Amino acid sequence: MQQRQMVGSGTEWEELFGYSRAVRVGNIVEVAGTTAVDERGAVIGIDDPFAQTSYILSKIERALAALGASLSDVVRTRMFVVDIQQSSEIGRAHGLVFGEIKPVATMVEVRALIDPQLLVEIEVTAILPE
């Protein structure tokens, strides 16, 4: 059985809901749905989908790094947005980070996220070279 590595961000939700920020098994890293909430629980970029997306991607980058991966290892992103009309700003932030990497990407509109101030939630899959 391959070793399972987990990293958390220390939020109350991880313990309450029983999940990790990211998990690595072998050369695959999965990063949980990530929102623009900092380590103190404050929402970053209120009413600004570009700022929230940028912050989320930097938070994802830190989780990947903790497990020996990087953004260049990302092969898939999934973006959950509360207003698809904001897709150009969300997509622009995504493109600035992943422009040369070009993972497959999905963006879907959802009715709500866990906090009404949150506009975007992103999860990623990364595969490291064997």
C-alpha positions in Angstrom: 0.0 0.0 0.0 1.3 3.4 -0.9 2.0 5.9 1.8 -0.7 8.5 2.4 0.5 12.1 3.2 -2.0 14.7 4.4 -1.7 18.4 5.0 -4.1 20.7 6.7 -4.5 24.4 7.0 -5.7 24.3 10.6 -9.2 25.6 10.1 -12.0 24.5 12.4 -13.9 23.0 9.4 -11.2 20.4 8.7 -11.6 18.8 12.1 -15.4 19.3 12.3 -16.0 17.9 8.8 -13.1 15.3 8.9 -11.1 16.3 5.8 -7.6 17.4 4.8 -6.6 20.5 2.8 -4.6 18.1 0.5 -3.7 14.4 0.3 -0.9 12.8 -1.6 -0.9 9.1 -2.4 2.0 8.0 -4.6 2.4 10.6 -7.3 -1.2 12.0 -7.1 -2.1 15.0 -5.1 -5.7 16.1 -4.5 -6.5 19.5 -3.1 -9.9 19.9 -1.4 -12.3 22.7 -2.4 -10.5 25.9 -1.4 -12.0 29.2 -0.7 -10.7 32.7 -0.1 -10.6 32.4 3.7 -7.4 33.2 5.5 -5.9 31.4 8.5 -7.8 33.7 10.9 -11.1 32.9 9.2 -11.5 36.3 7.4 -12.8 36.3 3.8 -10.3 37.8 1.4 -11.5 39.9 -1.6 -15.1 40.5 -0.6 -17.2 41.3 -3.7 -14.1 40.7 -5.9 -14.0 37.4 -7.8 -10.6 38.1 -9.3 -9.1 38.8 -5.9 -10.8 35.7 -4.4 -9.6 33.4 -7.2 -6.0 34.8 -7.0 -5.9 34.2 -3.2 -7.4 30.7 -3.6 -4.8 29.7 -6.2 -1.9 31.0 -3.9 -3.4 28.9 -1.0 -3.6 25.9 -3.3 0.0 26.5 -4.3 1.1 26.4 -0.7 -0.8 23.1 -0.1 0.8 21.5 -3.1 4.2 22.6 -2.0 3.7 21.1 1.4 3.3 17.7 -0.4 6.2 18.1 -2.8 4.1 19.3 -5.8 3.8 22.6 -7.6 1.3 24.3 -9.8 3.1 22.9 -12.9 2.0 19.5 -11.7 -1.7 20.4 -11.8 -3.7 18.5 -14.5 -7.2 19.5 -13.5 -9.0 22.4 -11.9 -12.7 22.5 -10.8 -14.2 25.9 -10.1 -17.5 26.4 -8.4 -18.9 29.9 -8.7 -22.0 31.5 -7.3 -22.4 33.8 -10.3 -21.4 32.6 -13.8 -21.6 36.2 -15.0 -18.3 36.7 -13.1 -16.6 33.9 -15.1 -14.4 36.4 -17.1 -12.7 37.7 -13.9 -12.4 34.2 -12.4 -11.0 32.9 -15.7 -8.6 35.8 -16.0 -7.1 35.0 -12.6 -6.9 31.3 -13.5 -5.3 32.1 -16.8 -2.6 34.2 -15.2 -1.6 31.3 -13.0 -2.1 28.4 -15.4 -1.6 30.1 -18.8 1.4 27.9 -19.8 0.4 24.9 -17.8 -3.1 24.6 -19.3 -4.7 22.0 -17.1 -8.2 20.8 -18.0 -10.7 23.0 -16.3 -14.3 23.0 -15.3 -16.3 25.9 -14.1 -19.9 25.5 -12.9 -22.4 27.8 -11.2 -23.7 26.6 -7.9 -26.5 28.1 -5.8 -24.3 28.9 -2.8 -21.1 28.3 -0.9 -20.6 27.8 2.8 -20.4 31.6 3.4 -22.4 34.1 1.4 -19.3 36.3 1.0 -17.5 33.5 -0.9 -17.8 33.8 -4.7 -15.5 30.9 -5.8 -14.3 27.5 -4.6 -11.6 25.7 -6.4 -10.2 22.1 -6.1 -7.3 20.7 -8.1 -5.7 17.4 -9.0 -1.9 17.2 -9.5 0.2 14.4 -10.8 3.9 14.3 -10.2 6.3 12.7 -12.5 7.0 9.1 -11.5 
